[in-house]
Amino acid sequence: MFLLLFFVLLIQFFTYWIFEPLASFFQYVLEIRLFPVFALVSLIMLFSTRNIKKN
């Protein structure tokens, strides 16, 4: 039973160690203060007048 608990805690530790930096980065990128920049870029790309050639 203790061996199973040890393996579960070990898996949780490594999962936190691997995915915590990614979660922190995405939390910083998707914060509300950066939302206007992403909205402006998406609107510029949406309404750009550049023609896309179709084959």
CNS distance restraints for C-alpha pairs under 8 A (distance, minus, plus):
assign (resid   1 and name CA) (resid   5 and name CA) 6.32 0.50 0.50
assign (resid   2 and name CA) (resid   6 and name CA) 6.02 0.50 0.50
assign (resid   3 and name CA) (resid   7 and name CA) 6.30 0.50 0.50
assign (resid   4 and name CA) (resid   8 and name CA) 6.22 0.50 0.50
assign (resid   5 and name CA) (resid   9 and name CA) 6.17 0.50 0.50
assign (resid   6 and name CA) (resid  10 and name CA) 6.08 0.50 0.50
assign (resid   7 and name CA) (resid  11 and name CA) 6.12 0.50 0.50
assign (resid   8 and name CA) (resid  12 and name CA) 6.20 0.50 0.50
assign (resid   9 and name CA) (resid  13 and name CA) 6.09 0.50 0.50
assign (resid  10 and name CA) (resid  14 and name CA) 6.31 0.50 0.50
assign (resid  11 and name CA) (resid  15 and name CA) 6.03 0.50 0.50
assign (resid  12 and name CA) (resid  16 and name CA) 6.13 0.50 0.50
assign (resid  13 and name CA) (resid  17 and name CA) 6.09 0.50 0.50
assign (resid  14 and name CA) (resid  18 and name CA) 6.06 0.50 0.50
assign (resid  15 and name CA) (resid  19 and name CA) 5.96 0.50 0.50
assign (resid  15 and name CA) (resid  20 and name CA) 7.94 0.50 0.50
assign (resid  16 and name CA) (resid  20 and name CA) 5.31 0.50 0.50
assign (resid  17 and name CA) (resid  21 and name CA) 7.60 0.50 0.50
assign (resid  18 and name CA) (resid  22 and name CA) 7.71 0.50 0.50
assign (resid  19 and name CA) (resid  23 and name CA) 6.16 0.50 0.50
assign (resid  20 and name CA) (resid  24 and name CA) 6.06 0.50 0.50
assign (resid  21 and name CA) (resid  25 and name CA) 6.13 0.50 0.50
assign (resid  22 and name CA) (resid  26 and name CA) 6.22 0.50 0.50
assign (resid  23 and name CA) (resid  27 and name CA) 6.00 0.50 0.50
assign (resid  24 and name CA) (resid  28 and name CA) 6.27 0.50 0.50
assign (resid  25 and name CA) (resid  29 and name CA) 6.21 0.50 0.50
assign (resid  26 and name CA) (resid  30 and name CA) 5.88 0.50 0.50
assign (resid  27 and name CA) (resid  31 and name CA) 6.02 0.50 0.50
assign (resid  29 and name CA) (resid  34 and name CA) 6.72 0.50 0.50
assign (resid  30 and name CA) (resid  34 and name CA) 6.60 0.50 0.50
assign (resid  30 and name CA) (resid  35 and name CA) 6.84 0.50 0.50
assign (resid  31 and name CA) (resid  35 and name CA) 6.72 0.50 0.50
assign (resid  32 and name CA) (resid  36 and name CA) 7.88 0.50 0.50
assign (resid  34 and name CA) (resid  38 and name CA) 6.71 0.50 0.50
assign (resid  35 and name CA) (resid  39 and name CA) 6.04 0.50 0.50
assign (resid  36 and name CA) (resid  40 and name CA) 5.97 0.50 0.50
assign (resid  37 and name CA) (resid  41 and name CA) 6.22 0.50 0.50
assign (resid  38 and name CA) (resid  42 and name CA) 6.05 0.50 0.50
assign (resid  39 and name CA) (resid  43 and name CA) 6.10 0.50 0.50
assign (resid  40 and name CA) (resid  44 and name CA) 6.14 0.50 0.50
assign (resid  41 and name CA) (resid  45 and name CA) 6.19 0.50 0.50
assign (resid  42 and name CA) (resid  46 and name CA) 5.99 0.50 0.50
assign (resid  43 and name CA) (resid  47 and name CA) 6.04 0.50 0.50
assign (resid  44 and name CA) (resid  48 and name CA) 5.65 0.50 0.50
